[in-house]
Amino acid sequence: MRAVIAEDDVLLRTGIARLLTEAGFDVVEVGDASALTSAVDADAPDVVVTDIRMPPTYRDEGTRAALTIRAAHPGVGIVILSQHVEARYAEQLLREHPRGIGYLLKERVASPTQFVSAVREVAGGGSVLDADVVSALLSRRTAAAALEALSPRELEVLSRIATGRSNAAIGEQLGLTARTVETHVANVFAKLGLPEERADNRRVLAVLAHLRAQG
C-alpha cells in the first residue's frame, strides 16, 4: 500500500512515516496542503494522512485539500489526524464521501498498532472515527434537527437572542408586542428541549444550539 503523509510538524511526520514504513507502506512525506494535492495528483496513493490546520494560515487547508482529493480521486482513503474536533469538516467528508474516511485525535491514539490498523482500515474503504468526533457529529445533527422544528418567526427570534438582544429589543426590531415575543421565546425553548427547571441559562443554551447547527 502507498500512503502520503501531510504534516507540518517534522518530528510528528517522521514518526508517522516510520510507523507506516515498518508496517509495509510505501510512504511519501509532504509539509503543506499544496504539496499534498500535487503528490496525490502525480501518483494517487491508497491513503492520505493529513492534519486539518496546515500552512500557510493554519486554518482548514488540510480539510480543503482532502475534499479536493476525494473529488478527483474517490478511491483514495482519507485519515484526518488532528488535535481538534471539527464536526463540520467530518460531517462534510462523510456526507460527500462516506467510505474510506478516518478522523482520529492525536492525543487519543492509544498505540502505534491501533493507528496503523486504522490507516489500513481506511485504505481498504472502511471508516474509523474517534468517539469524541462521533459525539460531536450527533450533537450537531441533533441541534440541526431541533432548529428545523422552529417556525420562520421563531428562527428570527432565536437569531436575535444569539446577538444578545433582550425580549424588548427583539420586539422593537420585529414589530412585535412583548407578549408575542415571550410566546415565541417560550416556543423556542420548548422545541429545543430546554425546560424551565433547567438551572442553566436557557438563552445561552439556545444560542449554543443555534451555533452548533450553523457550524
SVG drawing of the C-alpha trace seen along z (x, -y; Angstrom):
<svg xmlns="http://www.w3.org/2000/svg" viewBox="-49 -49 61 54">
<polyline fill="none" stroke="black" stroke-width="0.4" points="0.0,0.0 1.0,-3.6 0.5,-6.5 1.0,-10.2 1.5,-12.0 0.8,-15.7 2.0,-17.2 4.0,-20.4 5.4,-19.1 8.6,-17.4 9.1,-15.2 5.5,-14.0 5.6,-13.5 8.8,-11.5 7.3,-9.3 4.2,-8.6 6.3,-7.8 8.4,-5.4 5.4,-3.6 3.8,-3.1 7.0,-2.2 7.7,0.5 4.1,1.8 4.8,2.2 3.5,-1.1 5.4,-2.9 5.4,-6.4 5.6,-10.0 6.0,-12.9 4.9,-16.5 4.7,-19.5 1.7,-21.5 -1.7,-21.2 -0.5,-22.3 2.3,-19.7 -0.3,-17.1 -2.6,-17.6 0.3,-17.7 1.7,-14.4 -1.7,-12.7 -2.3,-14.1 1.2,-12.8 0.6,-9.3 -2.6,-8.6 -1.9,-6.5 -4.2,-4.2 -4.5,-6.6 -3.7,-10.1 -2.9,-11.1 -3.4,-14.8 -4.0,-17.4 -6.8,-19.9 -4.7,-23.0 -1.7,-23.4 0.4,-26.2 0.1,-29.0 -2.9,-30.1 -3.2,-27.1 -7.0,-27.1 -8.6,-24.4 -6.1,-23.9 -5.8,-20.2 -9.5,-19.5 -10.0,-21.5 -7.2,-19.5 -8.9,-16.3 -12.2,-17.3 -10.3,-18.2 -8.5,-14.9 -11.7,-12.9 -13.5,-14.7 -10.6,-13.9 -9.6,-10.6 -12.6,-8.9 -10.7,-5.7 -8.1,-7.4 -8.7,-6.9 -8.5,-10.0 -7.4,-9.9 -7.7,-13.2 -5.2,-13.2 -5.8,-16.3 -5.7,-17.9 -9.1,-19.4 -12.7,-18.1 -14.2,-20.0 -17.6,-18.4 -18.5,-20.4 -15.5,-19.0 -16.1,-15.4 -19.7,-15.7 -18.9,-17.2 -16.4,-14.4 -18.8,-11.7 -21.8,-13.2 -20.0,-13.6 -17.7,-10.5 -18.9,-8.1 -16.4,-5.3 -12.7,-5.4 -12.8,-8.2 -10.9,-8.3 -10.9,-11.1 -8.5,-10.5 -7.4,-12.8 -3.7,-12.9 -3.7,-12.7 -6.2,-9.8 -4.5,-7.3 -3.8,-4.6 -0.9,-2.8 1.1,-2.6 -0.6,0.7 -4.1,-1.0 -3.0,-3.8 -1.6,-1.5 -4.7,0.6 -7.0,-2.4 -4.9,-3.6 -5.2,-0.1 -9.0,-0.1 -9.5,-3.4 -7.2,-2.5 -9.4,0.5 -12.6,-1.6 -13.7,-1.5 -14.3,-4.3 -12.7,-4.9 -13.9,-7.8 -12.8,-8.8 -15.6,-8.6 -15.4,-12.3 -15.9,-13.0 -18.9,-10.8 -20.3,-12.6 -19.8,-16.0 -21.5,-14.8 -24.5,-13.6 -24.7,-16.8 -24.5,-18.8 -27.2,-16.8 -29.5,-16.9 -29.2,-20.6 -29.9,-21.0 -32.9,-18.7 -34.3,-20.8 -33.9,-24.0 -35.8,-22.6 -38.8,-22.4 -38.8,-26.1 -41.1,-28.4 -39.5,-31.2 -40.5,-33.7 -39.1,-31.6 -35.8,-31.4 -35.8,-35.2 -36.3,-35.5 -33.5,-32.9 -31.1,-34.7 -31.6,-37.9 -31.3,-36.1 -27.9,-34.9 -26.8,-38.6 -27.7,-39.3 -30.9,-41.2 -33.5,-41.4 -37.1,-40.5 -38.0,-44.2 -35.3,-44.8 -36.4,-41.9 -40.0,-43.2 -38.9,-46.6 -36.8,-45.1 -39.5,-42.7 -42.5,-44.9 -44.0,-42.5 -45.7,-43.0 -43.9,-42.0 -46.4,-39.1 -45.9,-37.8 -42.1,-37.8 -42.5,-36.0 -44.6,-33.4 -42.0,-32.9 -39.2,-32.6 -41.1,-30.1 -41.7,-28.1 -38.1,-28.2 -37.1,-26.9 -39.7,-24.1 -38.7,-22.9 -35.0,-22.9 -35.8,-20.8 -34.9,-23.5 -37.4,-23.1 -37.9,-25.7 -36.5,-23.6 -33.1,-23.6 -30.6,-25.6 -28.7,-26.6 -29.4,-29.9 -31.8,-28.8 -31.0,-31.8 -27.3,-30.7 -28.2,-27.1 -30.5,-28.2 -27.6,-30.2 -25.3,-27.2 -27.7,-25.0 -28.0,-27.7 -24.2,-28.0 -23.7,-24.2 -26.2,-23.8 -24.9,-26.8 -21.4,-25.3"/>
</svg>
